[in-house]
């Protein structure tokens, strides 16, 4: 049992290594060829127990020659820390992993930019659809009959109503809105947008207008015109937005493309969402028990309740309704500038509440899209900032408490708007 066999002969190699059909044990195919016996010349065998001789190095796969140490006779394990080859394997200098490659900053910047841009696109698209879904498209302009011809540019009818919908008794008292049933218009404006400058025209609520023939928005019944004259805001009170649009178109000859309305609560909520709006109250201050206004002169920041009182005040003003429309335009300018500041637009904690407060409280026509609404907002901001024309409807006098429009000036104004020309008419 102690006698080890000598190395394999050439015949043996031929039999197992050259395609012999003889069965070869698995161990014979896996084990390396070794020579047992005396140590090679110049080498001393370490003491092995039980008479086991030293095993020579493996060189050429056949058990001959020397020079390449397989590592099996030394216990060396490649790829392990501390081994001859280290992590880099045999043959790597230093026995370590080697220097790490320099980071590819161009590739990193490229992918970072792709991720950021993709995130912005996804957020923008999601915000657009979220905002568009919040629009209350309740007004059907297809019910308006006998409409004027379409001119150049786009015309918006912007209405501030005294709707008390959603207000508690305490809020009505706080906002000085009263508790009248139904709703009326506190302010009306026509905004024309076009290639020759934008124009914002305030329509005093006390304007004398004729109620034309119209189709009831709910009943579908046709009501023939009788030449009856009323204040403009009475048209809204009688049959809502559709009759108001019909009355404005009939008395001006200007086709209205889109309708936008906001109530008391919505207006106050928008102002609060942006953190208030700064207004310069003229000398002498402003006090009106009916609207709740009580302001000293000078610059001050108005919250939602105060802002509503400011734009509704008319009894404390020398020009009554005409002066009120001027204050409304003044406030809209300040509000638009506040909303458009980087502090609001770039701050999601301000932007989304502001958008939510505004969109929740807006009533628009069925064809109104978010793009149209954005275009209207920026046009209003530009007009009130001095990039367009802001005016009242030209007035020639009054009769029975109603303000009479200057028919000649109104015709010139409407013709210029229809042709999208620069407005040359001035209002009161």
Number of C-alpha atoms within 10 A of each C-alpha: 3 7 9 11 9 10 14 13 9 8 9 11 12 11 15 16 12 9 8 11 8 8 8 12 9 8 8 10 11 8 8 12 20 18 20 16 16 13 15 13 6 6 10 10 13 9 10 9 7 7 9 13 17 20 17 23 22 22 15 12 10 14 16 13 12 12 9 10 13 13 13 12 12 9 9 15 17 17 17 13 14 13 16 21 21 21 17 18 17 14 10 14 13 11 19 17 15 12 6 6 6 6 8 8 9 9 10 11 11 10 12 12 12 12 12 11 12 12 11 12 12 12 11 12 11 12 13 13 11 12 17 16 14 16 22 18 17 14 21 15 20 11 16 20 16 12 15 14 9 14 17 15 18 20 25 20 25 21 24 22 20 20 21 21 13 12 15 10 13 9 15 16 13 12 23 18 21 15 13 10 8 12 18 21 23 21 22 23 23 22 24 26 23 19 10 14 18 27 25 25 20 26 25 26 21 19 22 21 24 19 25 23 19 21 19 17 18 9 7 10 10 12 12 11 11 10 11 9 15 15 18 24 24 19 25 20 16 14 15 20 27 23 26 24 21 25 22 22 18 20 16 17 17 22 22 22 17 24 26 22 21 21 22 25 23 24 20 21 22 23 24 19 22 23 18 21 22 16 20 15 16 12 9 10 14 19 19 17 12 16 21 21 23 13 18 15 13 12 11 14 13 19 19 24 22 20 24 24 25 25 22 25 24 22 17 17 14 10 12 13 22 21 18 24 27 18 19 22 22 17 21 18 19 18 20 19 16 20 22 16 12 10 14 19 15 11 11 11 12 17 19 16 17 22 16 19 21 22 22 17 21 20 20 24 21 16 15 19 16 16 11 13 19 11 13 22 14 14 23 24 22 19 21 23 17 10 14 20 21 22 18 20 25 22 18 14 11 13 9 7 11 18 22 18 22 14 14 10 18 20 15 14 22 19 17 17 24 21 14 20 18 17 18 11 16 14 18 12
